[in-house]
């Protein structure tokens, strides 16, 4: 079943209509819950789920995006911890005071299949996260440090309060350029796992 647009009444995504495929961004209105039944497959398809409501995943739900690495519907994409790493990160619950490195790029006007580094000179960059099954609650809202402005490189130092729950998080960078323009680079997927031992 295909999904897009604003969801203003609570609903369930059932296994009988699986796979559930986003064909546009989905916004969940305040006080609305979208419940995904067990054993469903949800393909973000390069889009995002946002809003002030709740996106509730059941056990054994498969949530993925068939579009990876290149953000086909946003002007910016983010690579994490290296130029060739797509926008997905696995970290351990409770770890802190280490840096997550971001490489911000924009689609080339002359070659839409390639991305060029974004000049971050004079910019302010915020790193924001929510749990993917509770997108209405902002968990991280911290400022990044620019490491190489011309090369589009910045980093965020993880704090002890950032990833206290295991599960899948959705993150984004919000870039405020020197001109005052604000652009977000969404669809950073962060899997937080339990520490071994």
Long-range contacts (C-beta under 8 A, 24 or more apart in sequence): 4-47, 6-51, 7-32, 7-34, 7-51, 7-53, 8-32, 10-34, 10-35, 11-35, 12-36, 12-37, 13-37, 13-40, 13-42, 14-40, 15-39, 15-40, 19-43, 21-45, 22-46, 22-47, 22-48, 22-49, 23-47, 25-49, 25-50, 25-73, 26-50, 26-51, 27-51, 28-52, 28-53, 28-54, 28-55, 28-135, 28-136, 29-53, 30-136, 36-61, 37-61, 44-187, 46-71, 46-72, 46-73, 46-187, 47-73, 48-170, 48-186, 48-187, 49-132, 49-135, 49-170, 50-135, 50-186, 51-135, 51-136, 52-136, 53-135, 53-136, 54-133, 54-134, 54-135, 54-136, 55-132, 55-133, 55-134, 55-135, 56-133, 56-134, 57-132, 57-133, 57-168, 63-132, 63-168, 65-187, 65-189, 70-113, 70-115, 71-185, 71-187, 74-185, 74-186, 74-187, 75-106, 75-107, 75-183, 76-104, 76-105, 76-106, 76-118, 76-173, 76-175, 76-183, 76-184, 76-185, 77-104, 77-105, 77-106, 77-107, 77-115, 77-185, 78-102, 78-103, 78-104, 78-105, 78-173, 78-185, 78-188, 79-103, 79-105, 80-188, 87-187, 87-188, 87-189, 88-188, 88-189, 88-190, 88-191, 89-188, 89-189, 89-190, 89-191, 90-190, 90-191, 90-193, 91-158, 91-163, 91-190, 91-191, 91-192, 91-193, 92-192, 92-193, 92-194, 92-195, 93-163, 93-164, 93-165, 93-166, 93-192, 93-193, 93-194, 93-195, 94-160, 94-163, 94-164, 94-195, 95-158, 95-163, 95-195, 96-158, 96-159, 96-160, 96-162, 97-157, 97-158, 97-159, 97-160, 98-157, 98-158, 99-155, 99-156, 99-157, 99-158, 100-127, 100-155, 100-156, 100-158, 101-147, 101-153, 101-154, 101-155, 102-127, 102-144, 102-153, 102-154, 102-155, 102-156, 102-173, 103-151, 103-152, 103-153, 104-152, 104-153, 104-154, 104-173, 104-175, 104-185, 105-152, 117-150, 117-151, 117-152, 117-153, 118-152, 118-175, 119-149, 119-150, 119-152, 120-146, 120-149, 120-150, 120-152, 120-153, 120-154, 120-175, 121-149, 121-150, 121-178, 122-149, 122-177, 122-178, 123-149, 123-175, 123-176, 123-177, 123-178, 124-175, 124-176, 125-154, 125-173, 125-174, 125-175, 125-176, 126-173, 126-174, 126-176, 127-156, 127-171, 127-172, 127-173, 128-171, 128-172, 128-173, 128-174, 129-162, 129-163, 129-169, 129-170, 129-171, 129-172, 129-190, 130-169, 130-170, 131-165, 131-167, 131-168, 131-169, 131-170, 132-167, 132-168, 132-169, 132-170, 132-189, 133-167, 133-168, 135-170, 139-169, 140-171, 144-173, 163-190, 163-192, 165-192, 166-192, 166-193, 166-194, 167-191, 167-192, 168-192
